[in-house]
Amino acid sequence: MTSDRSLGQEPALLVTEPLAKFLPTHLTQRQVNGWQKEISTVEQIDAEIERLERQRNGAFAQAEDYEQELEEMNERRIALAPPAFTGDKAADRELLALEQGASQLLQKARLARITASELGRLVEEAEARRAKEERRAHLGLHVGLAEERYLLEVELEEAMSKVVERLERLKKLDSDQHKEAQAAGLSMEYRYRSLVAGWLSSRLGGYLPLDKVEEAYRESLFDADEQNLEPGGEV
């Protein structure tokens, strides 16, 4: 009995985890279009692999059906052989027809297995292309992330420049304040370095090889600094 399975049956698209969710946030439209095209190519190859695998399985199934039918036909040929050779004309005619049918089935079975083998080769080629395209897509994402990293590091450098500039201003203020305190006959402790070091350590402790940070420095700098004066506050 032959199979009614179609070798050209089209499968649904293979659903895969979308690479698009890994896209960097700082993108040009050209980069977005390029990576979406690469991701789309991977998805198209997935669909192609699915289709080829179904066709290959269908070809194998047809080959098995042909071979099963051929086995049943051979059993009938064996049963007809004795009467055919002893002069039974009806048996001889049926045996001749069976032999012709068997030859056709054998050819069909061989063709189906050759087709399945060729489809298997195409699957392997498609899988290799998919791996190449997926690597290309990931490489594109890697480059995009590297570019985003550079832009963020530029922002950090600019922010750090502002922090250092303001720390230098604070240092100058601290020096001037000490001079004025001395002129006014006041005693003022020199703690600018420890104050700034403790405050920076409390903020950057996770990025620097530092020991335990004192709890006092976890406050805002203007709260941790006992030598400042809030505008409008009491002396």
C-alpha positions, -999 to 999 in steps of 0.1 A, spaced: 0 0 0 15 33 -11 18 64 12 -3 95 5 23 117 22 35 146 0 72 153 -3 64 190 -10 43 196 21 52 230 35 57 232 74 49 261 97 78 285 104 102 272 131 98 294 162 131 303 178 142 326 205 145 360 188 179 375 186 164 409 183 159 412 220 197 414 224 200 445 202 220 474 218 201 505 227 223 530 208 216 521 172 216 538 139 187 529 116 212 513 92 225 490 120 189 481 130 180 472 94 212 452 89 208 431 120 171 426 114 180 413 79 205 389 94 180 377 120 154 373 93 178 352 72 183 328 102 146 324 106 142 317 69 168 290 70 151 275 100 119 273 79 139 258 51 154 231 74 120 222 87 106 219 52 136 197 40 134 175 71 97 169 64 104 161 28 132 137 38 109 119 63 82 117 37 107 102 12 118 76 38 81 68 45 74 63 9 104 40 5 92 19 34 57 17 20 71 6 -14 93 -20 2 64 -33 23 43 -36 -8 71 -53 -26 75 -78 3 38 -86 1 41 -90 -37 71 -113 -33 51 -136 -10 24 -138 -37 50 -145 -64 65 -173 -44 30 -188 -40 23 -185 -78 57 -200 -89 49 -237 -86 16 -236 -106 30 -212 -132 59 -236 -138 36 -266 -141 16 -250 -169 -11 -230 -151 -16 -202 -176 -36 -180 -153 -10 -183 -126 17 -176 -152 0 -144 -164 -4 -132 -128 32 -140 -120 44 -121 -150 23 -91 -140 36 -93 -104 72 -95 -116 67 -63 -137 50 -46 -107 78 -57 -84 104 -42 -108 85 -9 -108 82 -9 -70 118 -17 -65 128 12 -88 104 35 -69 118 24 -35 154 30 -47 144 65 -60 126 74 -28 157 64 -8 180 84 -31 157 114 -28 157 110 11 195 108 10 198 139 -12 173 158 11 195 148 41 225 164 24 205 196 17 195 196 54 232 194 64 241 223 40 212 244 54 223 237 90 258 249 81 245 280 65 223 286 95 253 283 118 272 308 96 244 333 95 237 330 132 274 336 140 272 366 116 242 380 135 258 375 169 290 391 156 270 421 145 254 423 179 288 420 195 301 449 174 270 470 183 275 463 220 311 473 217 302 506 201 275 512 228 302 504 254 325 530 239 298 557 239 290 549 276 326 550 285 328 585 268 299 596 290 316 582 321 348 600 313 329 632 308 311 627 341 343 618 359 360 650 345 331 670 360 335 652 393 373 658 394 368 695 384 343 699 413 366 681 437 394 705 428 370 734 435 361 718 468 398 714 476 403 751 468 373 761 490 387 739 518 421 757 516 405 791 515 382 782 544 412 771 565 429 804 558 399 824 568 394 802 599 430 808 609 426 845 604 395 845 625 413 826 653 393 794 648 406 759 650 396 739 619 405 702 614 422 692 581 400 664 569 394 671 532 413 641 519 398 616 543 363 631 537 366 628 499 383 594 500 357 580 523 328 594 502 343 581 470 350 547 485 314 544 497 301 551 462 327 531 442 334 503 467 320 477 443 345 487 416 376 492 437 397 468 458 388 486 490 384 475 526 352 481 547 338 517 542 328 536 573 291 540 576 293 578 580 305 581 544 275 564 530 256 597 535 255 624 509 288 644 507 272 675 521 258 656 550 290 638 558 310 670 557 308 687 591 328 717 579 303 731 554 274 754 559 240 752 541 232 786 526 208 804 550 217 781 579 229 791 613 267 794 620 
